[in-house]
């Protein structure tokens, strides 16, 4: 089996930050005070929630890729490598007020809005107990603020 460093758990354990990228990020904050202020307001719990969202999005994609590879489903649109472009903005929305209408590569928005990942996976399988009642690939939940 071909191994993908970002997908394999041992790579998560051995991961180390790239000093050059850390410096580049910090210099961006130094030249943009407004961005620095926003980042400084993130609590440790907020940062952990963001990380959980990124990890959940990646694991969702890994499972879908496995299902395609084994023939469980015929296709999947993955957001692998683009998790932050969905998780970050959705994390900033107000639950109960804001809604999302994610595109095919933004499935992580559903989970970030509170939809259980099990519902997302049932939607791909089009089971009767999925949020769409078995309709193919309709993933949405007004209760969670997800319109699709």
C-alpha beads as a LAMMPS data file, in Angstrom:
LAMMPS data file: protein, C-alpha beads

148 atoms
147 bonds

1 atom types
1 bond types

-500.0 500.0 xlo xhi
-500.0 500.0 ylo yhi
-500.0 500.0 zlo zhi

Masses

1 110.0

Atoms # bond

1 1 1 0.000 0.000 0.000
2 1 1 1.286 3.439 -0.895
3 1 1 1.813 5.540 2.219
4 1 1 0.863 9.192 2.492
5 1 1 2.670 11.072 5.267
6 1 1 -0.308 13.296 6.042
7 1 1 -2.622 10.288 6.307
8 1 1 -0.506 7.933 8.375
9 1 1 -0.801 8.268 12.172
10 1 1 2.958 7.806 12.842
11 1 1 3.595 10.930 10.783
12 1 1 1.346 12.930 13.087
13 1 1 3.385 11.778 16.076
14 1 1 6.732 12.615 14.444
15 1 1 5.663 15.919 12.884
16 1 1 7.839 18.939 13.633
17 1 1 7.148 22.547 12.626
18 1 1 9.255 23.954 9.815
19 1 1 11.236 26.863 11.348
20 1 1 11.204 28.810 8.063
21 1 1 7.409 28.592 7.833
22 1 1 7.011 29.616 11.471
23 1 1 9.224 32.667 10.846
24 1 1 7.253 33.580 7.718
25 1 1 3.969 33.338 9.628
26 1 1 5.285 35.471 12.461
27 1 1 6.591 38.114 10.052
28 1 1 3.120 38.275 8.477
29 1 1 1.688 39.025 11.903
30 1 1 4.335 41.667 12.570
31 1 1 3.499 43.527 9.356
32 1 1 -0.279 43.294 9.842
33 1 1 -1.371 44.481 13.316
34 1 1 -5.063 43.750 12.706
35 1 1 -4.308 40.121 11.878
36 1 1 -2.030 39.896 14.926
37 1 1 -4.831 41.229 17.131
38 1 1 -7.287 38.613 15.834
39 1 1 -4.821 35.772 16.371
40 1 1 -3.995 37.020 19.874
41 1 1 -7.669 36.763 20.889
42 1 1 -7.775 33.009 20.229
43 1 1 -7.963 31.127 23.507
44 1 1 -6.223 27.784 23.990
45 1 1 -9.668 26.143 23.808
46 1 1 -10.430 27.921 20.503
47 1 1 -7.134 26.725 19.061
48 1 1 -7.897 23.182 20.183
49 1 1 -11.355 23.369 18.585
50 1 1 -9.786 24.535 15.326
51 1 1 -7.306 21.662 15.437
52 1 1 -10.117 19.184 16.136
53 1 1 -11.986 20.530 13.119
54 1 1 -8.923 20.174 10.895
55 1 1 -8.296 16.642 12.086
56 1 1 -11.968 15.649 11.762
57 1 1 -12.017 16.998 8.187
58 1 1 -8.908 15.017 7.286
59 1 1 -10.230 11.802 8.845
60 1 1 -13.538 12.271 7.003
61 1 1 -11.639 12.500 3.712
62 1 1 -9.493 9.483 4.550
63 1 1 -12.608 7.386 5.159
64 1 1 -14.236 8.543 1.929
65 1 1 -11.059 7.731 0.005
66 1 1 -11.056 4.238 1.527
67 1 1 -14.684 3.759 0.521
68 1 1 -13.938 4.770 -3.067
69 1 1 -10.882 2.522 -3.206
70 1 1 -12.841 -0.487 -1.897
71 1 1 -15.918 0.144 -4.039
72 1 1 -18.300 1.110 -1.236
73 1 1 -19.052 4.382 -3.058
74 1 1 -18.215 5.318 -6.631
75 1 1 -16.743 8.778 -6.087
76 1 1 -15.983 11.397 -3.478
77 1 1 -14.927 15.025 -3.625
78 1 1 -12.176 15.502 -1.107
79 1 1 -10.874 18.661 0.510
80 1 1 -7.594 17.099 1.581
81 1 1 -4.988 19.802 2.033
82 1 1 -7.646 22.516 1.990
83 1 1 -9.177 21.845 5.403
84 1 1 -8.231 25.225 6.851
85 1 1 -10.069 27.115 4.096
86 1 1 -13.313 25.639 5.423
87 1 1 -12.702 25.033 9.118
88 1 1 -11.307 28.482 9.933
89 1 1 -14.037 30.625 8.383
90 1 1 -16.873 28.390 9.610
91 1 1 -15.371 28.359 13.097
92 1 1 -15.868 32.147 13.158
93 1 1 -19.611 31.964 12.417
94 1 1 -22.324 32.314 15.057
95 1 1 -24.192 29.068 15.665
96 1 1 -27.952 29.535 15.631
97 1 1 -27.706 32.707 13.535
98 1 1 -25.419 32.066 10.570
99 1 1 -25.913 29.334 8.000
100 1 1 -23.563 27.636 5.555
101 1 1 -24.164 26.192 2.103
102 1 1 -20.985 24.195 1.509
103 1 1 -19.785 23.085 -1.884
104 1 1 -18.568 19.554 -2.542
105 1 1 -15.052 20.059 -1.168
106 1 1 -16.274 21.866 1.944
107 1 1 -17.932 18.977 3.775
108 1 1 -16.045 19.978 6.919
109 1 1 -18.423 22.944 7.201
110 1 1 -21.233 20.553 8.112
111 1 1 -19.344 19.095 11.056
112 1 1 -18.098 22.512 12.151
113 1 1 -21.723 23.642 12.336
114 1 1 -22.516 20.711 14.613
115 1 1 -23.681 17.950 12.290
116 1 1 -22.396 14.599 13.538
117 1 1 -19.801 13.032 11.267
118 1 1 -21.878 9.841 11.358
119 1 1 -24.687 11.752 9.613
120 1 1 -22.233 12.922 6.984
121 1 1 -21.048 9.390 6.296
122 1 1 -24.632 8.036 6.227
123 1 1 -25.430 10.701 3.629
124 1 1 -22.672 9.368 1.371
125 1 1 -24.179 5.899 1.735
126 1 1 -27.710 7.297 1.149
127 1 1 -29.132 5.302 4.050
128 1 1 -32.716 5.792 5.195
129 1 1 -31.486 7.238 8.506
130 1 1 -29.260 9.852 6.842
131 1 1 -30.147 13.558 7.122
132 1 1 -31.603 13.391 3.603
133 1 1 -33.668 10.276 4.245
134 1 1 -31.763 8.247 1.672
135 1 1 -31.519 10.711 -1.198
136 1 1 -28.142 10.483 -2.864
137 1 1 -25.507 12.981 -1.696
138 1 1 -27.805 15.590 -0.233
139 1 1 -26.150 16.648 2.990
140 1 1 -27.872 19.327 4.959
141 1 1 -29.515 20.025 8.294
142 1 1 -31.499 23.190 8.932
143 1 1 -31.306 22.392 12.641
144 1 1 -27.518 22.750 12.418
145 1 1 -27.535 25.714 10.034
146 1 1 -26.443 23.708 7.005
147 1 1 -28.253 24.401 3.753
148 1 1 -27.367 22.221 0.818

Bonds

1 1 1 2
2 1 2 3
3 1 3 4
4 1 4 5
5 1 5 6
6 1 6 7
7 1 7 8
8 1 8 9
9 1 9 10
10 1 10 11
11 1 11 12
12 1 12 13
13 1 13 14
14 1 14 15
15 1 15 16
16 1 16 17
17 1 17 18
18 1 18 19
19 1 19 20
20 1 20 21
21 1 21 22
22 1 22 23
23 1 23 24
24 1 24 25
25 1 25 26
26 1 26 27
27 1 27 28
28 1 28 29
29 1 29 30
30 1 30 31
31 1 31 32
32 1 32 33
33 1 33 34
34 1 34 35
35 1 35 36
36 1 36 37
37 1 37 38
38 1 38 39
39 1 39 40
40 1 40 41
41 1 41 42
42 1 42 43
43 1 43 44
44 1 44 45
45 1 45 46
46 1 46 47
47 1 47 48
48 1 48 49
49 1 49 50
50 1 50 51
51 1 51 52
52 1 52 53
53 1 53 54
54 1 54 55
55 1 55 56
56 1 56 57
57 1 57 58
58 1 58 59
59 1 59 60
60 1 60 61
61 1 61 62
62 1 62 63
63 1 63 64
64 1 64 65
65 1 65 66
66 1 66 67
67 1 67 68
68 1 68 69
69 1 69 70
70 1 70 71
71 1 71 72
72 1 72 73
73 1 73 74
74 1 74 75
75 1 75 76
76 1 76 77
77 1 77 78
78 1 78 79
79 1 79 80
80 1 80 81
81 1 81 82
82 1 82 83
83 1 83 84
84 1 84 85
85 1 85 86
86 1 86 87
87 1 87 88
88 1 88 89
89 1 89 90
90 1 90 91
91 1 91 92
92 1 92 93
93 1 93 94
94 1 94 95
95 1 95 96
96 1 96 97
97 1 97 98
98 1 98 99
99 1 99 100
100 1 100 101
101 1 101 102
102 1 102 103
103 1 103 104
104 1 104 105
105 1 105 106
106 1 106 107
107 1 107 108
108 1 108 109
109 1 109 110
110 1 110 111
111 1 111 112
112 1 112 113
113 1 113 114
114 1 114 115
115 1 115 116
116 1 116 117
117 1 117 118
118 1 118 119
119 1 119 120
120 1 120 121
121 1 121 122
122 1 122 123
123 1 123 124
124 1 124 125
125 1 125 126
126 1 126 127
127 1 127 128
128 1 128 129
129 1 129 130
130 1 130 131
131 1 131 132
132 1 132 133
133 1 133 134
134 1 134 135
135 1 135 136
136 1 136 137
137 1 137 138
138 1 138 139
139 1 139 140
140 1 140 141
141 1 141 142
142 1 142 143
143 1 143 144
144 1 144 145
145 1 145 146
146 1 146 147
147 1 147 148
